[in-house]
Structures are given as C-alpha cells and as structure tokens.
Amino acid sequence: MQQIKVDAALGEKLAGLKGQAVLVDEQGRALGFFSPLQEPTKVEELQLEPPGTLEESEELRKRARENPGRPLEKF
C-alpha cells in the first residue's frame, strides 16, 4: 500500500475526525476517502497485507464448501 506523508496541520485535522471523510482538492474534486484509526498507530504495527497467500485462501474456501458444518437451526 502506498503512503502519503501529510504536513502537521492536515495531520491534526485528520486525527481530530470522529468518522470517515471525503478528501477534496481546491476545485472540489473528490480525491478519495479517509477512515481514521481508533488510536494512532505506527505504520510498522499495521497489518497491511493479508495473513496468507491467495492459494491458502482458495484452499480454505474449498474446504469450507466440502464441509460446510451444521445448519444454525441445529444449535
């Protein structure tokens, strides 16, 4: 995932948000969305990549289709 370093003023504005925001440029064009984290966290501490490979995910899906478990009404 790419990173964009923001200046201190914008960083404070973004850190003060309580919910999602649309980022717009000076002409009012939407650039993207911003979702604040619950707590400020160092980038190194974030899990930005999925924990497994695509092949591992496919294998888990295949197993789930083969053995879907019990219907909820049996609980």
C-alpha positions as CSV (number, residue, x, y, z in Angstrom):
1,M,0.0,0.0,0.0
2,Q,1.3,3.4,-0.8
3,Q,1.9,6.1,1.8
4,I,1.4,9.9,1.6
5,K,3.1,12.0,4.3
6,V,0.9,14.9,5.3
7,D,2.0,18.2,6.9
8,A,1.4,18.8,10.6
9,A,-1.7,21.0,10.0
10,L,-3.5,18.4,7.9
11,G,-2.4,15.6,10.2
12,E,-4.1,17.4,13.1
13,K,-7.3,17.9,11.1
14,L,-7.4,14.2,10.1
15,A,-6.5,13.0,13.6
16,G,-9.5,15.0,15.0
17,L,-12.1,13.3,12.8
18,K,-14.6,11.0,14.5
19,G,-15.7,9.3,11.3
20,Q,-15.0,8.8,7.7
21,A,-14.4,11.8,5.4
22,V,-14.1,12.5,1.7
23,L,-10.9,14.3,0.7
24,V,-11.3,17.0,-1.9
25,D,-8.9,19.3,-3.7
26,E,-9.2,23.1,-4.1
27,Q,-11.5,22.7,-7.1
28,G,-13.9,20.5,-5.1
29,R,-12.9,17.3,-6.9
30,A,-13.1,14.1,-4.7
31,L,-9.7,12.5,-4.3
32,G,-10.6,9.6,-2.1
33,F,-11.8,8.6,1.3
34,F,-10.2,8.8,4.7
35,S,-11.1,6.4,7.6
36,P,-9.4,7.3,10.9
37,L,-8.0,4.6,13.1
38,Q,-9.3,4.3,16.7
39,E,-5.9,5.0,18.0
40,P,-2.8,6.5,16.3
41,T,-0.6,3.6,15.4
42,K,2.9,3.3,13.8
43,V,2.8,2.0,10.2
44,E,5.1,-0.8,11.2
45,E,2.5,-2.1,13.6
46,L,-0.3,-2.3,11.0
47,Q,-1.1,-5.5,9.1
48,L,-1.4,-4.1,5.6
49,E,-1.1,-7.4,3.7
50,P,-3.4,-10.4,4.1
51,P,-2.0,-13.0,6.5
52,G,-2.0,-15.8,3.9
53,T,-1.4,-16.3,0.2
54,L,-4.1,-16.4,-2.4
55,E,-3.6,-20.1,-2.7
56,E,-4.1,-20.6,1.0
57,S,-7.4,-18.6,0.8
58,E,-8.6,-20.7,-2.1
59,E,-7.8,-23.9,-0.1
60,L,-9.8,-22.6,2.9
61,R,-12.8,-21.8,0.6
62,K,-12.6,-25.2,-1.0
63,R,-12.6,-27.0,2.4
64,A,-15.5,-24.9,3.6
65,R,-17.5,-25.8,0.5
66,E,-16.7,-29.5,1.1
67,N,-17.6,-29.5,4.8
68,P,-20.0,-26.6,5.5
69,G,-20.7,-27.6,9.0
70,R,-24.1,-27.9,10.7
71,P,-27.2,-25.7,9.9
72,L,-27.8,-23.0,12.5
73,E,-31.2,-24.4,13.5
74,K,-29.4,-27.4,15.0
75,F,-27.8,-25.2,17.7
